[in-house]
Amino acid sequence: MEYRTGNPTFDEWDGLWKSYEGEPDVSRDEYERVFYELDRHCRRTFSDFPKYLADFYIRGDYTGDRTQLIEINTPRILNLKFLNCFQRWLNETGKSSWRIAVPTYLTKKETVLIYPGQIRISDNYEQSLEEGIRNIAARMKDYT
């Protein structure tokens, strides 16, 4: 299987990902263990607003790489503070080989990828990350 490494945007690469060349493949057991760790974190951290399972959820689909998927139900929760919570979780729990994808149901260019050291979206939105995310959230509201 072909993988890409580094911190590509979803627009640059929408295939399988590894954090570095030669990284072992992820097993289903490892994937599910990290899913449940992230699920516990979300249940503890997001009990009010945004509310886990009501405003967003972890999809939990085993995709063959170390990517967890967060689905947004309520576009107004999508902001830099919300995304930083997941980036902080990756770093504080030692998940340096993992990333989190946040599809926005617009196009691939608007998929947010949270890496331990960087948050990526298409170049069209990255000049001011906070403003780009705000723009995407506003466009998402038009679809709800």
BELLINNOR-V869322 format. One record per run of one state. SS is the DSSP state (alpha for helix, beta for strand, coil for the rest). FROM is the first residue (numbers start at 1). LEN is the number of residues. If there is no record, write none. Layout:
# BELLINNOR-V869322
((SS | FROM | LEN) (SS | FROM | LEN))
This chain:
# BELLINNOR-V869322
((coil | 1 | 2) (beta | 3 | 2) (coil | 5 | 11) (beta | 16 | 2) (coil | 18 | 10) (alpha | 28 | 18) (coil | 46 | 6) (beta | 52 | 1) (coil | 53 | 3) (beta | 56 | 3) (coil | 59 | 8) (beta | 67 | 6) (coil | 73 | 2) (alpha | 75 | 3) (coil | 78 | 2) (alpha | 80 | 13) (coil | 93 | 6) (beta | 99 | 4) (coil | 103 | 5) (alpha | 108 | 3) (coil | 111 | 1) (beta | 112 | 4) (coil | 116 | 2) (beta | 118 | 3) (coil | 121 | 2) (alpha | 123 | 4) (coil | 127 | 2) (alpha | 129 | 13) (coil | 142 | 3))
